[in-house]
Amino acid sequence: MKHLALYRIARIVWMSIVFFVQVTLFQLRHRGRFTPAVNAKWEQLVTHQARIYKKTALELGSLMIKLGQFLSARADIMPPSFLEELEGLTDHVTPVPIAEALSVLDEEWNAPHNERLSEISDAPHCIFIDWRIIP
Protein backbone atom coordinates (compact mmCIF):
# COMPACT_ATOMS: atom_id res chain seq x y z
CA MET A 1 0.00 0.00 0.00
CA LYS A 2 2.89 2.39 0.72
CA HIS A 3 3.78 2.37 -2.99
CA LEU A 4 0.42 3.74 -4.09
CA ALA A 5 0.74 7.38 -5.10
CA LEU A 6 -2.44 8.48 -3.34
CA TYR A 7 -1.35 6.87 -0.07
CA ARG A 8 2.08 8.51 -0.28
CA ILE A 9 0.57 11.91 -1.04
CA ALA A 10 -1.93 11.59 1.81
CA ARG A 11 0.83 10.67 4.29
CA ILE A 12 3.03 13.59 3.23
CA VAL A 13 0.17 16.12 3.25
CA TRP A 14 -1.11 14.90 6.64
CA MET A 15 2.38 15.07 8.17
CA SER A 16 2.82 18.60 6.78
CA ILE A 17 -0.53 19.74 8.18
CA VAL A 18 0.27 18.28 11.61
CA PHE A 19 3.69 19.98 11.66
CA PHE A 20 2.17 23.30 10.59
CA VAL A 21 -0.54 23.14 13.26
CA GLN A 22 2.00 22.19 15.95
CA VAL A 23 4.30 25.10 15.06
CA THR A 24 1.40 27.56 14.80
CA LEU A 25 -0.04 26.56 18.16
CA PHE A 26 3.39 26.73 19.77
CA GLN A 27 3.93 30.23 18.41
CA LEU A 28 0.50 31.36 19.59
CA ARG A 29 1.06 29.98 23.10
CA HIS A 30 4.53 31.45 23.51
CA ARG A 31 4.38 34.65 21.46
CA GLY A 32 7.02 37.07 22.70
CA ARG A 33 7.99 34.91 25.70
CA PHE A 34 11.05 33.00 24.52
CA THR A 35 12.70 32.09 27.80
CA PRO A 36 15.23 29.26 28.18
CA ALA A 37 12.36 26.94 29.22
CA VAL A 38 10.35 27.84 26.10
CA ASN A 39 13.45 27.34 23.93
CA ALA A 40 13.88 23.88 25.44
CA LYS A 41 10.23 23.08 24.64
CA TRP A 42 10.80 24.33 21.07
CA GLU A 43 13.83 22.05 20.67
CA GLN A 44 11.75 19.16 22.01
CA LEU A 45 8.99 19.85 19.46
CA VAL A 46 11.43 20.15 16.56
CA THR A 47 13.24 16.95 17.57
CA HIS A 48 9.91 15.11 17.77
CA GLN A 49 8.94 16.39 14.31
CA ALA A 50 12.32 15.33 12.90
CA ARG A 51 11.85 11.81 14.29
CA ILE A 52 8.42 11.58 12.68
CA TYR A 53 9.80 12.93 9.40
CA LYS A 54 12.68 10.43 9.45
CA LYS A 55 10.34 7.51 10.20
CA THR A 56 8.00 8.57 7.38
CA ALA A 57 10.89 9.14 4.97
CA LEU A 58 12.33 5.68 5.64
CA GLU A 59 8.90 4.14 5.14
CA LEU A 60 8.08 6.02 1.93
CA GLY A 61 11.65 6.15 0.60
CA SER A 62 13.17 7.92 -2.40
CA LEU A 63 12.08 11.56 -2.64
CA MET A 64 11.32 11.90 1.08
CA ILE A 65 14.81 10.62 1.91
CA LYS A 66 16.39 12.99 -0.61
CA LEU A 67 14.45 15.93 0.84
CA GLY A 68 15.56 14.91 4.34
CA GLN A 69 19.18 14.77 3.15
CA PHE A 70 18.79 18.24 1.66
CA LEU A 71 17.26 19.61 4.86
CA SER A 72 19.97 18.00 6.99
CA ALA A 73 22.56 19.97 5.02
CA ARG A 74 20.80 23.31 5.63
CA ALA A 75 22.20 24.39 8.98
CA ASP A 76 21.35 27.97 8.07
CA ILE A 77 17.58 27.37 8.18
CA MET A 78 17.05 24.22 10.27
CA PRO A 79 17.43 23.90 14.06
CA PRO A 80 20.42 21.83 15.26
CA SER A 81 18.21 19.15 16.85
CA PHE A 82 16.40 18.63 13.53
CA LEU A 83 19.74 18.30 11.72
CA GLU A 84 21.03 15.75 14.22
CA GLU A 85 17.92 13.62 13.86
CA LEU A 86 18.11 13.57 10.04
CA GLU A 87 21.83 12.82 9.78
CA GLY A 88 21.24 9.07 9.47
CA LEU A 89 19.20 9.37 6.28
CA THR A 90 22.31 9.44 4.10
CA ASP A 91 22.93 5.73 4.63
CA HIS A 92 19.44 4.51 3.78
CA VAL A 93 19.08 5.18 0.06
CA THR A 94 18.82 2.00 -1.97
CA PRO A 95 20.91 2.29 -5.14
CA VAL A 96 19.12 2.02 -8.46
CA PRO A 97 20.66 -0.42 -10.96
CA ILE A 98 22.64 1.50 -13.58
CA ALA A 99 20.73 -0.12 -16.45
CA GLU A 100 17.46 1.15 -15.00
CA ALA A 101 18.85 4.65 -14.50
CA LEU A 102 20.24 4.78 -18.04
CA SER A 103 16.95 3.58 -19.52
CA VAL A 104 15.14 6.40 -17.69
CA LEU A 105 17.62 8.91 -19.14
CA ASP A 106 17.16 7.46 -22.65
CA GLU A 107 13.38 7.64 -22.30
CA GLU A 108 13.33 11.17 -20.89
CA TRP A 109 15.74 12.54 -23.49
CA ASN A 110 14.23 10.58 -26.40
CA ALA A 111 17.79 9.73 -27.39
CA PRO A 112 20.56 7.43 -26.21
CA HIS A 113 22.27 8.76 -23.08
CA ASN A 114 25.73 8.52 -24.66
CA GLU A 115 24.73 11.25 -27.11
CA ARG A 116 24.48 13.71 -24.20
CA LEU A 117 26.91 12.26 -21.68
CA SER A 118 30.57 11.63 -22.32
CA GLU A 119 30.97 9.54 -19.16
CA ILE A 120 28.83 8.15 -16.37
CA SER A 121 30.07 5.98 -13.53
CA ASP A 122 28.14 2.87 -12.58
CA ALA A 123 29.15 3.10 -8.91
CA PRO A 124 25.94 3.44 -6.86
CA HIS A 125 27.43 5.84 -4.31
CA CYS A 126 28.85 8.27 -6.83
CA ILE A 127 27.48 9.06 -10.24
CA PHE A 128 29.81 11.24 -12.25
CA ILE A 129 28.21 13.08 -15.10
CA ASP A 130 30.31 15.05 -17.53
CA TRP A 131 28.00 17.20 -19.64
CA ARG A 132 28.92 18.25 -23.13
CA ILE A 133 26.89 20.57 -25.26
CA ILE A 134 25.87 19.01 -28.52
CA PRO A 135 24.86 21.50 -31.21
Buried (B, 14 or more C-beta within 10 A) or exposed (E): EEEEEEEBEEBBEEBEEEBEEBBEEBEEEBEEEEEEEEEEBBBEBBBBBBBBBBEBBBEBBEEBBEBBBEBBEEEEEBBEBBBEBBBEBEEEBEEEEBEEBBEEBBEEEEEEBEEBBEEBEEEEEEEEEEEEEEE
